[in-house]
Amino acid sequence: MNLDRSDVREDYGITSAFCKSLLAKQQVVLTAIPIPDDYERQEGEEDYLFWVTKGNRRLEGGRKLQLETMLCLVDLTMAGDRAGLFIDQLVENDGDFRLPLSAFEQAQALFQAHQAGATRTELRQRTGRTKEQISAGIAAGRISEQTKRAARAMDHVWTLDDIALLSEFDGDDAALARIQQRIDWGHPVAYAVETVRDELAEEAEHDRIIARLEAAGVRVTETRPPEAFLLHTLAHLVDGFDSEPDRHAACAGHGAFFYSYNKTEPEYYCTTPAEHG
């Protein structure tokens, strides 16, 4: 069995990842036709009986790996159709005729294969992908259809790594909307996810602090009341004034608010310093 002499491909691109995939599968499937009787054989081709018409890249990879056997389908319908051999190469390999799997579809394939029993090691060996790529693909494949729809609606060319990052916010429409906003601003997905994660963590901490203050009897307002003096300001104005917030817990004018740029550090004030200073 030999390479098809009518094969127009100049570079088979036999990468290490491609070879690892063939080696893991151990089954290289080829399609071949009988070598035409009128073909003038070159030196070393005397014993060949077939040309590989589909799978020349796999054949080259198998030879490089020195595989002992390769599965072969003999297609007698193409015997003698020289023009058809060239046309098939165009149709089989042209991007206009082949539709690659999207990142979402790749993720689904990896996830379903893993669910069907394929280990991460097996997936890595048979697909030629790295351990990190397999982990990202499985994580991406787990996300819900709701999150996938939201992601597809974003103006972004998704990768497996990008989709996997969304798993943290799977089903959280509000968080996904924030991520979309940052992607629309031109930020990478990793940056968008990180900033939204930090924002949500800050907001959760903000809510915990408010709950703690209110449980301690501290009034929390959106902004500083017009008549209020900040405790650290009073410490500069009044000799001996103790600005420690706990010392003012019983004061009726004691309160707190947060600056918009710092939601985790309350700013304490007093609205009645003359009476309860």
C-alpha positions in Angstrom: 0.0 0.0 0.0 1.4 3.4 -1.0 0.5 7.1 -0.9 -1.7 8.2 -3.7 0.5 9.6 -6.4 -2.3 12.0 -7.4 -2.3 13.5 -3.8 -1.9 17.2 -4.1 -1.1 17.8 -0.5 2.5 19.0 -0.1 2.8 19.0 3.7 1.1 16.3 5.8 1.8 18.1 9.0 2.8 15.0 11.0 3.0 16.5 14.5 3.8 14.7 17.7 0.2 15.3 18.9 -1.2 13.7 15.7 1.1 10.7 16.2 0.1 10.3 19.8 -3.5 10.3 18.8 -2.9 7.5 16.2 -0.8 5.5 18.7 -3.4 5.7 21.4 -6.2 4.6 19.0 -4.1 1.8 17.5 -6.5 1.7 14.5 -5.6 3.8 11.4 -8.5 3.6 8.9 -7.7 4.2 5.3 -9.5 4.2 2.0 -7.7 2.8 -1.0 -8.1 1.9 -4.7 -6.2 -0.6 -6.9 -3.1 1.0 -8.5 -4.0 1.5 -12.2 -2.5 -1.0 -14.6 -1.1 1.8 -16.8 0.8 3.4 -14.0 4.5 3.4 -14.5 5.9 2.3 -11.1 8.9 4.0 -9.7 11.8 2.3 -8.0 10.7 0.6 -4.8 7.0 0.5 -5.8 7.0 -2.9 -7.5 5.2 -4.7 -4.6 2.5 -2.1 -4.0 -1.1 -3.1 -5.0 -3.1 -0.1 -3.7 -3.1 3.7 -3.5 -4.5 5.3 -0.4 -7.0 7.9 -1.6 -8.3 9.0 1.8 -6.0 8.9 4.8 -2.6 9.7 3.3 -1.8 11.8 6.4 -2.8 8.9 8.6 -0.7 6.5 6.5 2.3 8.7 6.9 1.8 9.0 10.6 1.3 5.3 10.9 4.5 4.6 9.0 6.4 7.1 11.2 5.1 5.1 14.3 5.9 1.8 12.5 2.4 0.5 13.1 2.2 -3.1 12.0 -1.4 -3.1 10.7 -3.8 -0.5 9.4 -7.5 -0.9 8.6 -8.3 -0.4 5.0 -11.4 0.0 2.9 -10.9 -0.8 -0.8 -13.1 1.5 -2.9 -13.6 -0.1 -6.3 -16.0 2.7 -7.4 -13.2 5.1 -7.8 -10.9 2.8 -9.8 -10.1 4.5 -13.1 -11.7 7.8 -12.1 -8.5 9.9 -12.1 -10.5 13.2 -12.2 -12.6 12.1 -9.3 -9.6 11.5 -7.1 -8.6 15.2 -7.5 -12.1 16.4 -6.9 -12.5 14.3 -3.8 -9.3 15.8 -2.4 -10.8 19.3 -2.8 -14.2 18.4 -1.3 -12.7 16.4 1.6 -10.2 19.0 2.6 -11.5 22.4 1.6 -12.7 24.6 4.4 -15.8 25.5 2.4 -16.9 21.8 2.5 -15.7 20.8 6.0 -17.2 22.5 9.1 -15.0 22.2 12.1 -16.6 21.7 15.5 -17.1 24.9 17.5 -15.5 25.3 20.9 -18.9 24.5 22.5 -19.2 21.3 20.3 -15.6 20.3 21.2 -16.4 20.7 24.8 -19.6 18.6 24.5 -17.7 15.9 22.8 -15.0 15.7 25.4 -17.5 15.8 28.3 -19.7 13.1 26.8 -16.7 10.9 26.1 -15.6 11.3 29.7 -19.2 10.6 30.9 -19.1 7.5 28.7 -16.1 6.1 30.5 -13.0 7.6 28.8 -10.4 8.6 31.4 -8.7 12.0 31.2 -5.5 10.2 30.3 -7.2 8.3 27.5 -8.7 11.5 26.2 -5.4 13.2 26.2 -3.7 10.4 24.4 -6.3 9.9 21.8 -6.9 13.5 21.0 -3.4 14.8 21.3 -4.5 17.5 23.7 -2.7 18.6 26.8 -3.9 17.7 30.3 -5.0 21.3 30.8 -6.9 21.3 27.6 -8.8 18.1 28.5 -9.6 19.5 32.0 -10.9 22.8 30.4 -12.9 20.9 27.8 -14.6 18.7 30.4 -15.4 21.7 32.6 -16.7 23.6 29.6 -18.9 20.7 28.6 -20.6 20.6 32.0 -22.1 24.1 31.8 -25.8 24.4 31.3 -27.6 25.2 28.0 -28.7 28.4 29.7 -25.1 29.6 30.1 -24.2 28.4 26.6 -26.9 30.4 25.1 -25.8 33.5 27.0 -22.2 32.9 25.9 -23.1 32.4 22.3 -25.0 35.8 22.4 -21.8 37.6 23.3 -19.6 39.1 20.6 -16.7 36.8 21.2 -14.8 33.9 19.5 -14.9 31.3 22.2 -12.1 28.8 23.1 -12.4 25.8 25.5 -10.4 27.7 28.1 -12.8 30.7 27.9 -15.9 28.5 28.2 -14.5 26.7 31.2 -14.0 30.0 33.0 -17.8 30.5 32.8 -18.5 27.3 34.8 -18.0 29.3 38.0 -21.0 31.4 37.1 -23.1 28.7 35.5 -26.8 29.7 35.7 -26.1 33.1 37.2 -27.6 35.5 34.6 -26.7 38.6 36.5 -23.0 37.7 36.7 -23.0 36.6 33.0 -24.4 40.0 32.1 -21.6 41.7 33.9 -19.1 39.4 32.1 -20.7 40.3 28.8 -20.4 44.0 29.5 -16.7 43.7 30.1 -16.2 41.6 26.9 -18.2 44.2 25.0 -15.7 46.8 26.4 -12.9 44.8 24.8 -11.5 42.9 27.8 -10.4 39.3 27.6 -12.7 36.7 29.1 -10.2 35.8 31.8 -10.0 39.5 32.9 -13.8 39.9 32.8 -14.3 36.8 34.9 -11.7 37.9 37.4 -13.1 41.4 37.9 -16.7 40.0 38.3 -15.5 37.5 40.8 -13.8 40.2 42.8 -16.8 42.4 42.6 -19.1 39.7 43.8 -16.8 38.8 46.7 -16.6 42.5 47.7 -20.4 42.8 47.6 -20.8 39.7 49.7 -18.3 41.1 52.2 -20.1 44.4 52.1 -23.4 42.7 53.0 -21.8 40.8 55.9 -20.3 44.0 57.3 -23.7 45.8 57.1 -25.4 42.9 58.9 -22.7 42.9 61.6 -23.1 46.7 62.1 -26.8 46.6 62.3 -26.8 43.7 64.7 -24.5 45.9 66.9 -27.1 48.7 66.8 -25.1 50.9 64.3 -27.2 52.8 61.9 -26.0 52.4 58.3 -26.8 55.0 55.7 -26.2 55.2 52.0 -24.2 58.5 52.3 -23.0 60.7 55.1 -25.8 62.8 56.6 -25.2 66.6 56.1 -25.1 67.2 59.8 -22.7 64.4 60.5 -19.0 64.7 61.6 -16.6 61.9 60.8 -15.1 60.4 64.0 -11.6 60.8 62.8 -12.3 64.5 62.1 -13.7 65.0 65.6 -10.5 63.5 66.9 -8.6 66.4 65.3 -11.1 69.1 66.5 -11.6 67.9 70.1 -8.8 67.4 72.5 -8.9 63.9 74.1 -11.7 62.7 71.7 -11.5 58.9 71.3 -12.4 58.0 67.7 -12.6 54.3 68.3 -16.1 53.3 66.9 -16.8 50.8 69.7 -16.6 53.6 72.3 -19.6 55.3 70.6 -21.9 52.3 70.3 -24.4 53.8 72.8 -24.4 57.2 71.1 -27.8 58.0 69.4 -26.0 59.8 66.7 -23.5 57.0 65.9 -23.7 55.7 62.3 -21.7 54.5 59.4 -21.6 54.7 55.6 -19.3 53.4 52.8 -17.5 55.3 50.1 -18.3 54.0 46.7 -14.7 53.1 46.0 -14.3 51.0 49.2 -17.3 48.9 50.1 -15.5 46.8 52.8 -14.3 49.7 55.1 -17.1 51.5 56.9 -16.6 55.2 57.7 -18.0 56.1 61.1 -19.7 59.4 62.0 -21.7 61.2 64.7 -24.7 63.4 64.0 -24.9 64.7 67.6 -21.3 65.4 68.6 -22.3 68.3 71.0 -24.6 66.0 73.0 -22.8 62.7 72.8 -19.2 63.6 72.0 
